[in-house]
Amino acid sequence: MRIQDEQLKRFIGDAGLVSKKDIAEAEKVAKEEKRTLAEALIASGTMTEDDMRRVESYVLGIPFVSLKGVKVDFSILSLIPEPVARNHNIIAFKKNEESLEVAMLDTADLPAIDFIKKKVGLKILPRLTDTESMKSALLQYQKTLKDEFGDLIMKETSALKTIAEDTGEEATEEDLKKMAEDLPVVRIVDTLLRHAIIQGASDIHIEPMEESVLVRYRIDGILHDAMTLPKNAAPTIVARLKVLSNLKLDEKRLPQDGRFKMEMDGQKVSFRVSILPIFFGEKVVMRLLRENRSGFTLEGIGFHGSSLERLQDAMKQTTGIILVTGPTGSGKTTSLYTVLDLLNTPEVNISTIEDPVEYQMPRINQTQVKSEIGFTFATGLRSLMRQDPDIIMVGEIRDKETASLAINAALTGHLVLATVHTNSSSGTVARLVDMGVETFLLVSTLRVAVGQRLVRRLREDAREPYKLSSDEKSELGKHADMDKVLEVLKEEQIIANNATWNSVDFYHAKDVPEGEEAYKGRIGIHEILPMSPSIKEMVMSGATADQIQEQGRKEGMLTMLEDGIYKAAKGLTTIEEVLRVINE
């Protein structure tokens, strides 16, 4: 913001927007932290960034525009490339022969203005807008892209149909390769992949049906119908994806797995491809893996309080095992990569054995399992032990051999990170015992077991507060220790020390405009079971997972449900979302 501190102080004081006390406190913080008054007011929550933009508009005489619900002509919108619009929060919305009006969140972004001026050859007139308007306008790129995709499909349908008819009988590999390299299908597949990346999809499903082909995206853990394509488009799209993935074009009877990469706007995305023959053709599922992901923090993915401290204590050890458990798609890999990122220093040698390598990380030696040639987790782990590692990550412990090797590595001076497929942290212990791991070895090496799920994150601008009813509290209390959750909220200073559940706000998702979602992104809910002396004794005596879980709760462990209630009380998600994920 370009308003001088004295200008801002005088305006908000005279207008009664902020009390003198709050202004004085913000000035003190600004001086101590060497920040502007505007930054201090926003950081304290006294004013929002949008409040400040409206003040800037008034004081500096920059026109303010609202674009919420405004349909921008695509010929004008597209004057600014979508990546530039998103990266710089700038939208072209009105044009005449001499000038172009652009809505911005920061009119001091001179490089963006200069770039657009050179691109369009017009005078640029910056206007301030708010966050909601920017989101609404940026969404029009996505909607237009979807329309463009549909138009492209219809435009190329006849060409695809002709190719299919020309082949007559069963197409040869040469015919299929020619189809896959034909310009229409190249355009179709490229646009489909681009659209999925923009939508933030984690998976793409291409499903042939009797009369059409259904394309679905998994976004924030939920499958959504994206579009329906003509039936005749399926063979060429599948052929194109097989070419990209280096798979056999003429093999339609057996499942095939492959992988390819693409780069969009500087972002590298790897696609893990699975093709399965079904009744109406070949179904394709692609997992999107954003590469070079680093910079995650444990707090950023949902760890907090005593749970965070327990995990950090385990990470400080030079030996032992840290296990992360949960179903497929619960964020286990992200948690392990976050831990690896924090442990990744020049003083240590880190090696991994994965299936597949999902994110590429610098200074880490990552190995891909190839079971078809006998290179399994167990054989890979055995080889890694001869590579002088300090820290080892095993993508998944699936059998007794891998479990025994991991425990042996932990016993011989290595820190081992791994995942196990179970439903809870206490279930991890029982699972390893079922695999045949000796209990005395398990309790000697296991530092913590982390159970987790992912819940969708509620947008701040798409939520409305409410208080839990007596019935809701009673129902939640049957499965969660509500008093303990309240105590944790107080300990972490989320609520006042004298607060009760009657004074704590929870949130529902508000109705949002068509094409938008009330949720954006996901965050973890966790339970962390440490191997305390009492739990070690229970494991040695053959206690059940439920008994171990109960002891963990007595020792202060929040269950995943309780952690979900905690995050719902913080406004990060909803009770409904937590219950949906826990009960899946």
N, C-alpha and C positions, 0 to 999 in steps of 0.2 A: 504494500500500500504506500502511496506517495504523500499522504497527509502528514504534515509536521505535527509533532506531539502537542505543541501549544495550540495549534489550530483545532486538533481533535478534542483536546481537553475543554477548550472554550465552547465548542459546538455542542458536545454531548452533555456538558454541564448546563448550558443555557437552555437546551431543549428538554432537559429533565430525563434524558435517556438512561443515564447512569448516576447513581447517588455520589455525593462528594466523598463519602467514606470509601466506596468501591474504587473511585478514581485515585484516591490517595494510596490505597493498597496496591493498585496496579502500577502506579508510578514508582513505588518502593521496589516492587519486584523487577520492573523494567530497569531500574538503576543497578540493582544487585546483579542481575543476569545479563546486563548489557543488551537489552532488547528494546524495541520500540514500544510505545504505550499501546499501540494497536495490537501488537503481538501478545503483550501481557494481558490485555483485556480478553482476548480470544482464548488464551491458554487457561485463564481462570474460569471461563464459562460465563463471564458477565455479558459478553456480546458474542454473537456468532460471526463467522466470516461473511455471511450474507448481510447481516446487520451492518457490518463495516463497509461493505460494497455500496449499500444505499447511502451511508453517510458520505463516502467518497464521491459518489455521484452528485450529491447535493453541494458539498463544499467545493469541489473542483469543477463543477459545471459540466460533468460528463453525462450525457443522456443515459437513462436507465430503461431497459426494455425487458418485458416478460415474454418468453417464447413458449410458455407452458400451454399445450393444447393448440399451438399455432402450426399449421401445415406449411412447411417451407418448400417452395418450388425446387424440385430436384436439380434442375439446370443451374440454379443458383447455389444450392447446398453443395453440389459436387465441384464447384470452383475451388474449394479447399479439399485436398485429399483427406480421406478419412483418418489415416494415421496422424497427420498433422493436426486435424481437428481434435482428436482424442488426446494427443500428447500435450497440446497447448491450450485445450479448452477454448476453442474459438470456432464460431459458426458464421458462415455467410448467409444472410437472410433477406437482404434487399439490394437491388442493383438498378442503376440507370446508366446512361451513356458515358457519364463522367466518373461515377464513384460507386464503391461497394461498401455497404454497411455490414459490419461484423460485430457479433455479440461476444463478449469475452468475460472471463472471471478476473483477469488481471490485465488492464489496459497498458501496464508498463512493460508488457512482453514485446519489446521492440523487435527482436529477431523474427518473431512470428509475423508481425505486421509487415516488416521489410520483405520477407519471403513471399507473402501473398501479393504485395504490391508489384514485385517483379514478375510474378507468375501471371497475374491478370491484366497488368498494364493500366490499372485504374487507381484513382485516389481512394485510400482506405479511410473509412470513418468508423473509429472504434466506439462501441457502446458497451456499457456495463450490464451484466445480467446476473441472475442468481443460480445457485447449484441445481435447483429443480428444473429450471428452464434449460440449462445445459444438458442435463440427463435426457430430458424430453426430446431435445433437438438431435442429440447424438443417436438416440434410438431410431430416428428416421433413416439413418444410414443402413441400419440392420434391416428394417422393414423394406427399404428400397432394394437392398441386396436380395432379399427373399423374392420380391416381385421380379427382379431382374433374372434370378435363377429360373423362376417359373417360365418367364418369357423365353429364356434361352432354351429350356427343355422343349417347349412347344415348337420353337423355330427349327430345332434340329431333329425333331421326331421323325419327319418324313425321310431325312437322310439316313438315320439309324435304321429305319424300317426297310429301306431299299437294300442296305448292306445285308441285313438278315435274310431278305428274300433272295438276293443274288447268290448267297452261299448254297441255297437249296437244301442239300443233304447236310450231314454232320460236318461242321466246319473243321478244317485242318488247323494245325498249330500256326502255319503261315498265314491263313485267313484270319485267325483270331488276333495275331500280332498286328496285322494290317488294320483291323478294326480298332484295336487298342491305341494305335498311333494316329487315327483319323482325327482331324482338328475338332469336330464337334464334341466327341467324347472327352478329349483332352481338356477342352473348355469347361465341360460339365463337371468333371471330377475336380478340377482345380477350383472352380467356384464353390462346389459343395464343401471342400476341405477348408477353404478360406472362411466361408460362412460359419462353419462349426467352431473355428478358432475364435472368431469375433464373438460368438455367442458364449464362449467360455465352456464349451462342452468337454467332458472328460472321455466320452465314448460316442462313436457314431455307429448306428445299426442300420444296415441296408437289407430289408427283408422282402423277398419276392412273395407275392400272393397270387391268387388265381387270376385277377384282372388287372393288377397294378403292382407297383413296388413302393413299399412304405419306408421312408427315411425317418429315423428317430435319433434325437440327441439326448444324452444323459447330462443334465446340468445340475450341479450341486446335489448329486445323488439321486435325482428324480428323472425318469425317462419322459420325454416330451415328443409328441408327433411334430416333425419339422416340415415335411412336405410329402406329397404323393407323386410318383413319377409314372409315366406310361410303362406298361409291361415290357414292351420291346426294347426299352432302354437298359434293362437289367444285364443281358449278356455282355454288351459292350462296356458297361461300367465295371463289371466284375473283371473282364479281360484287362481293362486299363489298370485296375488295382493290382492284378497279378503281375503285370509287366513292371510296375513300380516296385513291387515287393520281391521281384526275381523268383516268382513261383511258376509251376508248370501250367501253361495255358490250356493244354488239352486234357488235364486231369480234373474231371468233374465228379468222380465217384468217391474220392477220399478227402478227408479234411486236410487243409494245408495252413501253415503258419509262416508269416514273413514279417518284414519290417522295411520301412523307408522313411526318409526325412524330407522336410521342406522348410523353407525360410520365408517368413512373411513379416515385413516391416521390421527387420532386424531381429525378430524372435525365431529361434530354431525350435521346430516341433518334430518329434519323432512319432511315427504312427506304427503301433504294433497291430498287425493284421491277422485275423483268424477267419478262415473261410470254411463253412460247413455245408455239405450237400443236404438239402431238405426236399420235401415233396414237390414244391413248385420251382425249384432251381437251387442256386447257391446263396446262402445267407452270409453276409460279411459283417463282422464286428471289428471296429478299429478303436484301440485305446490311444488317446492323445497324451503324449508325455512332453511337457515343456522342458527343454534342456537347459543346462547351466543354471539350475535353480540353486541359489545360495542366499545367505543373508536372512534366513528364517531365525527366529528366536523361540525359545521354549515358551516364553510368555505369549508371544504372538500366535502360537498354535494352541494355546488354551491352558497351559500349566500355570499354577499359582500356589501361593501359601505353602503349607507344609508338604503338599505333593511335589511342588517344584523343588523344595529343599531336599526331599528324599532322593529325587532323581539326580540332583546336582551332587549330592554326597556320593552316590554310586558312581557318577562320572569321574570323581576325583580319585577313585581307586585305580590301581595299576593292574589288578587282577580281578577275576570274577566274571559273572554273566549278568547282563541286563536283557531281560526278555520283554518284548512288546507283543500283545495278543489282541485279537479281534477278527471279525469276519473280513472277507474280501471287500476292499473299498472303504475300510475304516480309518485309513490314514497311517497305517503302521510304517510304511516305507518313508513317508514324510517325517515322522517322528524320529526314525533312526538316522535319516540323512541330516536332520537338524542337530542331533547329538554329534554325529560325525563332523559336521561343519564346525561345531564348537571345539571339538577335540583336535581338529586338523591344524597342527602347528609344526614348524620345521624340526622340532625335537623328536617327533614320533613317526614311525612307519605304519601306515594304515593300508590294509588289504581287505578286499571284499570278494565274496562269491555270491552271485545273484542270478535270478531267473525271472525277468530279464534285468539288464542294467537299465534302470529307469531314468536316472539323472546322472549326467557326467559331472564329476567334481575334480577340480585341479588337485594335484599332489596326493591323490588317492588311487591305488592300484586296483582297478575294478575288473573282475573276471566274470564271464558269462557261462552259465551252465549249458552244456550240450548233451542232453541225455541220450540222443540218438546215436552218439558215438561212445557212450559209456562215461562221459564226463559229468558226474553228478555232484550234488552238494558235498557228499562224503569224500569222493576222490579229490575234488577241488580243495576242500578243507585240509586234507592230508598233505596236499602239495603246498598249500599256503604256509603250513607250519615250518617248511624248509626255506621260507623266504624272509626269515628274521623279522616277523611283524611284532609291533607293540600292541596294536589294536586290530581285531578281526571282526568283520560283519558277515553273518551268514543270513542270506535272504530268507530262508525258512528251514526250521528243523522239522523234518517229516517222518523220520524213522529213528530206530535205536542207534544205528551206526553213526548217523550225523550227530545225534544228541551226545553219544559217548565221546566222540571226537571233540565236540565243543566244550564239554566238561573237562576233558583232558587238557585242552588248550588253556582253559581258565586256571587249572591246577598248576600249570607249568609256566606261569608268569605272564599271561596275556589277558587283556580285557576283551571280552567277547560280547558283541551285540547280535541279537537274533530275534526272529519272529516265530510265533507258534499260533496255529489256528485253534483257539478255544473261545468261549463266550465271556470269560471273566479272568481277572488276575489270579484268583485262587484256583480256578480250573486249570491254569497253566501247570501248577505243581502236580496235580492229579494226572494230567496228560503225559508229563515226562515220566512219572512213575509207571503209568500204563505202558509206555514204550519200553520199559525195562531198565530205566536208570536207577542205580542204587541210591536209596534215600540219603545215606550218610555223605555221598559225593555231592548230591544235589544241594543239601543244606550248607555244605562247605563252600560252594561256589556261587550260588544264586544270590545276587545283591538285592534286586527289586524285580517285581513282575508288574508291568504296566498294562492294564486293560483299557481299551478305548473304543469310542464310536465317533462319528462325525455328525453334527447337527447343522442345519442351515442357519446362517447368520441373518438376523432381522435387520432390515435397513432402518436407520434412525428416523428417516422421513416417511416411513410407511408403517408406523406403529402407534397404537393408542393404549394408554395406561388403564389398568383396572386393579381392583383388590381381590385377593382370593376369598371365596365364600367359605363358610364353615364346612360345608359339605366337601368342597375341593380340598381344603386343608386336611380334613379327616381321611379322605380317600388317599391322598399322597402320603399321609402319616402311616398308612398300613404297610408301605413298602420303603419308606425313607424316614430317617431321624430328622424331623423338621427342626427340632431344638438345636441340633448340632449344626445344621446349615445356617440357621439364624446366628449362631455364635461365630461361625467362620466369617459371615458377612460383617459382623461387628469387629472381629479381630483384624480384618483386612481394611477396615474403615470405609466400607462400601455404604453402610448405613450408620445412623447414630447409635450410641451405646444404650440408649433407653428405648430403641425401636422395638416394636412387636410386629408380628405378621400382619396385623390390622393396619399398620402404617407403611408397609412395603409395597411399592408399585411392581406389578407384573405387566406384561404387554401382550396384546393381541395384534395380529397382522391386519392392517387397514385394507379396505378395498383400494386397488390401484388401477390406473387406466389400462385398457386392453393392450396387450403386448408387453406389459411390464410385470415384474414379480416383486412381491413384498420382501422376498429374501434375496440376498446377494452374497455369495461366498459361503464357506463353511468353517467351523471351529470345532476343536476336539472337546469331548467330555471324557474324563479320565478317572481311573482308580489306581492307586499305587500301593502295592503290597510289599512292605519291606520284610526281609528275613530276620525278624527279631528273635531273641533267645526262646521266647515262649512258642512262636510259630515253628521254629526249628524243631523243638521238642514234639509238637503236634505232628509234624511231617514224619518224624522218625517213628512215632507211635502209630502211624497209619490213619490219621484223621482224614475225614472227607473234605471235599472242596467247600461245602457249606459251613463246616465247623471252622475251617481255616479262615473263611470269609468273615464269620462272626467275630473271631478273635482279632482280625485286622481292624474291624469296625471299633472294637473295644479300645484298640490302641490308637484310634484317631483317624483311621482311613475313611475318606469320603467315597461312597460307592459312585458308579457312573451316574445313577439316577440322582443322587444327592448333588453331585457336581453339576448336573444338568439344571437342577432347580436353582442352584447358586448362580449359574450363568443366565438363567431366565430372570432372576431377580435383578441382575445387572443390566437387563435390557438387551442382552446379546442375542437371545433367541426366545422362543415361546415354550410354555409348558406342553402344548400340543405337539410341537416338533420333538421335544425331548422324549415324550411318551411314544411317539411314532417310531423313533429310532431304537429305543430300548426294547420295544415289544416286537421288533422285526425278527 
